[in-house]
Amino acid sequence: MNLSPTEVIVILVVALLVFGPQRLPELARQVGGVMRELRRMQDSVRTELNQVINEEPAPPPPAVVAAPIVETGDEPDHTDIGLPPDPEPDPDRDPEPPPSGDDPESGGSFS
């Protein structure tokens, strides 16, 4: 809000006529106090907004990195990364593979 010097003089003359010379200084002090308080509140809000806007984001959580698998010719040891080792096949518990169509004992052929 920009006021030219003539506008300020007109406002002061109107205020002098409306409020009188005795109350005008007291009124000016009150207006000045209100303006100071408004500027303080404006500065505090601006500071808080700048802090929130310029706040750096929290760093991401550290990634879990698995240990490298060293190939020795044997099966890799999965205990390094928390996985259970592959179970050994148990002939008593594991079912036999399904018969294929080319097996003469199964009684069928796809030819």
C-alpha positions as CSV (number, residue, x, y, z in Angstrom):
1,M,0.0,0.0,0.0
2,N,1.7,3.1,-1.2
3,L,0.5,6.5,-0.1
4,S,1.7,9.8,-1.6
5,P,2.6,12.7,0.7
6,T,-0.6,14.6,-0.1
7,E,-2.7,11.5,0.8
8,V,-1.0,11.3,4.2
9,I,-1.6,15.0,4.8
10,V,-5.3,14.6,3.9
11,I,-5.7,11.7,6.3
12,L,-4.0,13.6,9.2
13,V,-6.2,16.6,8.7
14,V,-9.4,14.5,8.7
15,A,-8.2,12.6,11.8
16,L,-7.4,15.9,13.5
17,L,-10.9,17.2,12.7
18,V,-12.6,14.0,13.8
19,F,-10.7,13.2,17.0
20,G,-9.5,16.6,18.1
21,P,-6.0,17.8,19.1
22,Q,-6.2,16.2,22.6
23,R,-7.0,12.6,21.5
24,L,-4.8,12.5,18.4
25,P,-1.4,11.7,20.0
26,E,-3.0,8.9,22.1
27,L,-4.7,7.5,19.0
28,A,-1.3,7.6,17.1
29,R,0.4,5.7,19.9
30,Q,-2.3,3.0,19.8
31,V,-2.1,2.7,16.0
32,G,1.7,2.5,16.2
33,G,1.5,-0.3,18.8
34,V,-1.0,-2.3,16.7
35,M,1.3,-1.9,13.7
36,R,4.3,-3.2,15.6
37,E,2.4,-6.2,16.9
38,L,1.2,-7.0,13.4
39,R,4.8,-6.8,12.0
40,R,6.0,-9.1,14.8
41,M,3.3,-11.7,14.0
42,Q,4.1,-11.4,10.3
43,D,7.8,-12.0,10.9
44,S,7.2,-15.0,13.2
45,V,4.8,-16.6,10.6
46,R,7.3,-15.9,7.8
47,T,10.1,-17.4,9.9
48,E,8.1,-20.6,10.6
49,L,7.1,-21.0,7.0
50,N,10.7,-20.6,5.8
51,Q,11.8,-23.3,8.3
52,V,9.1,-25.7,7.1
53,I,9.8,-25.0,3.4
54,N,13.6,-25.2,3.7
55,E,13.6,-28.2,6.0
56,E,15.6,-31.0,4.6
57,P,13.8,-34.3,4.3
58,A,14.8,-37.1,6.6
59,P,17.4,-39.5,5.2
60,P,15.9,-42.8,3.9
61,P,16.4,-45.8,6.1
62,P,19.6,-47.8,5.4
63,A,19.1,-50.6,2.9
64,V,19.7,-54.2,3.8
65,V,22.7,-55.5,1.9
66,A,23.1,-59.3,1.5
67,A,26.6,-60.8,1.8
68,P,28.1,-61.8,-1.5
69,I,27.9,-65.5,-2.5
70,V,31.2,-67.1,-2.9
71,E,31.1,-69.9,-5.5
72,T,33.2,-72.8,-4.4
73,G,31.7,-75.5,-6.6
74,D,29.4,-76.6,-3.8
75,E,25.9,-75.3,-3.2
76,P,26.0,-71.7,-1.9
77,D,25.6,-71.3,1.8
78,H,22.3,-69.4,2.2
79,T,22.7,-68.9,5.9
80,D,24.7,-65.8,5.2
81,I,21.6,-63.9,4.0
82,G,19.1,-65.5,6.4
83,L,17.6,-68.0,4.0
84,P,17.3,-71.7,4.9
85,P,19.4,-74.1,2.8
86,D,17.7,-76.2,0.2
87,P,16.4,-79.4,1.8
88,E,17.9,-82.7,0.6
89,P,15.3,-84.8,-1.3
90,D,13.9,-87.6,0.8
91,P,12.9,-90.6,-1.3
92,D,10.4,-91.8,1.4
93,R,8.5,-88.5,1.5
94,D,8.9,-87.0,-2.0
95,P,6.5,-88.3,-4.6
96,E,7.8,-89.8,-7.8
97,P,7.8,-87.5,-10.8
98,P,4.7,-87.9,-13.0
99,P,5.0,-90.4,-15.9
100,S,5.8,-88.8,-19.2
101,G,3.9,-89.7,-22.4
102,D,7.0,-91.4,-24.0
103,D,7.3,-94.1,-21.3
104,P,6.3,-97.5,-22.8
105,E,5.3,-98.7,-19.3
106,S,2.7,-95.9,-18.9
107,G,0.7,-97.4,-21.7
108,G,0.4,-94.3,-23.8
109,S,2.3,-92.5,-26.5
110,F,1.6,-89.2,-28.2
111,S,2.6,-90.4,-31.7
